[in-house]
């Protein structure tokens, strides 16, 4: 078992009478990549601000490498690289000058600053824009610059809050690959709403709702539970029709059928429906002349997330606190 790099013990943060985070406890081991999930207003950003020492909790404690973050904050913060949802960059500075400035703020040894800046520029792919004004570079490069500032000083821990927000699909993929490359070199907490990103990069997930723990499990464990409780079948066809969807819904064991714009039908079924379900689904598609292209079963983190965080009364509330 690895050592715990991050320990959150019974942390509560209140805004007035409302608790944004309530009695929250979890730990992250050295080298782990953990997805930190929850609906809007769940308390994710508040928790991350507390872990980084940016915000003091109302109650509870946070330890980084077995040291209380609020007893020796300067020393502990040197172990943490933080990328908030809005990158802390200065648009009137050049990319490389900004990174030199960050290295100075982090009190990196002067004789190592140039090598550190060169290293992070190469690591996150900033070479094409390192001599340009931050104001004039794309959103994707601004996110990379934000990640680069978090990496300056080679911190043991990276806290990344929505690192792909506002990026186009190609930029999301590039950022995901960057985070994957950091695996094993740093302990990482990644907060995001892009669940495919979590499945691609994380070892474990923590889900909170209304400031409270809902679950914390490895992705492999969730896959096993999902397989035991529900089957998810994806069917790609050439021609989707309402008649096809309705006939699939009539199959024994099928609970729901949804259609996406790229002609993929997603079927949800009970696990006890029988081993011949895929064969029966394929037969319906072929008989309808829909043109079967692909049929597969998959684990969906989205299903797990929705099941654990669904709140029938959410629309009745109006949370305005930035949590």
Number of C-alpha atoms within 10 A of each C-alpha: 5 9 12 17 21 23 20 19 16 16 23 23 23 13 11 7 6 11 16 25 29 20 16 18 16 14 18 20 17 20 20 21 25 26 27 24 26 25 18 14 20 22 24 25 21 21 25 22 18 21 26 23 19 14 14 20 20 14 14 16 20 25 19 22 18 12 16 15 22 21 10 10 14 12 12 18 20 17 17 25 24 24 23 19 17 13 19 16 18 13 14 11 16 19 27 22 15 21 28 21 15 20 22 15 9 15 12 17 12 11 8 11 20 14 11 20 23 16 16 23 25 14 16 22 17 19 14 11 19 21 13 14 17 22 15 13 17 12 17 20 21 23 25 25 29 23 27 24 27 25 28 24 23 19 17 18 27 24 23 24 22 18 25 25 16 12 17 12 10 10 17 18 14 18 21 18 15 17 22 15 13 17 16 12 15 20 24 28 24 24 26 22 17 14 15 13 20 23 17 12 20 21 17 21 23 19 21 24 22 19 24 20 18 15 14 18 13 15 19 12 11 18 15 11 13 19 16 12 11 17 21 21 20 19 20 21 19 13 14 21 11 9 10 17 18 12 14 21 19 11 15 13 16 20 15 15 18 12 17 10 7 10 15 19 21 19 21 20 21 16 17 11 14 10 9 8 17 15 10 14 19 17 13 17 22 13 10 16 14 16 15 17 12 12 17 11 15 12 20 16 18 14 13 14 18 12 10 15 17 11 11 7 7 9 7 7 7 8 13 7 10 10 19
